[in-house]
């Protein structure tokens, strides 16, 4: 848990209020003018106390603004630790990611993403914790910590998902126990309505994309000027309220070819509404982005977030995260020898064995 501890007032911080208070008391009891009842004396006395009150209010305001700036620095530091910035390239994959928080003034939220280069390929997680802001930060930290270890340790993607599921269950149990001091020996039940949508992707060294989806929106594939979902298969239920299947089916979604982009997002990007209640047209915005040259993950990111802020008037109702992946690998010898390799099916109905 991240706590922001209020600092006790220092001697320097208490000097100004003491001086103002001493001046007011000294004037009231030591100045002959303050003892008079004439109109002029009353006006002067009122002006003195008004000046003292104004000075104290301004001093308190400056103190609160300093504390607010400190809290924001702590929040940014927490985000950089929990939701650390991604490198621009991982294992031959160009990467760009960012998020918008729905909490005004906050830089953290309930969205999570990470990408790591492993011996099994580039593995990516994108998720959305129920709720947003600082309240969801603990769940985000638990899941990302588990993913960063499991992505390297587990050879199979379904094993990574199972590690995430166990980490979430453990975190919810610990939080329930901490939140109930009267806990008297019985195992506390985690909050039943807590859930997390999770999308796991693995981009192999040959460019093949494998996916496991638990209640999360499928990413969009940008190929040339075409924009479409990477898959149309029904996802598994979100993590939390329902147990995972005994053998979660890892889906093969074809290959990510050079020049193609994958856009992973949370529902805050697709369900954002404008003042008239209209949803954000994410596919249309992506289609507009691919018509611009050059098309890079950074330009797609800027285009989408700029359009999203315009659509919501600068005040989104929910956290929104975007992660854009693009293959920076050249065509391999097999692809060069076999032109038909570029027409690999995007979705296979059968799970990987």
Secondary structure as UniProt FT lines:
FT   HELIX           11..30
FT   HELIX           32..35
FT   HELIX           39..82
FT   STRAND          89..90
FT   TURN            91..92
FT   STRAND          93..100
FT   TURN            104..105
FT   STRAND          111..118
FT   TURN            119..120
FT   STRAND          121..129
FT   HELIX           133..136
FT   HELIX           137..153
FT   HELIX           157..178
FT   TURN            181..182
FT   TURN            192..193
FT   STRAND          196..203
FT   TURN            205..206
FT   STRAND          208..214
FT   STRAND          220..223
FT   TURN            224..225
FT   STRAND          226..229
FT   TURN            240..241
FT   TURN            246..247
FT   STRAND          251..255
FT   TURN            258..259
FT   STRAND          261..265
FT   HELIX           267..270
FT   TURN            275..276
FT   HELIX           282..290
FT   HELIX           297..312
FT   TURN            313..314
FT   STRAND          320..327
FT   HELIX           333..337
FT   HELIX           339..343
//
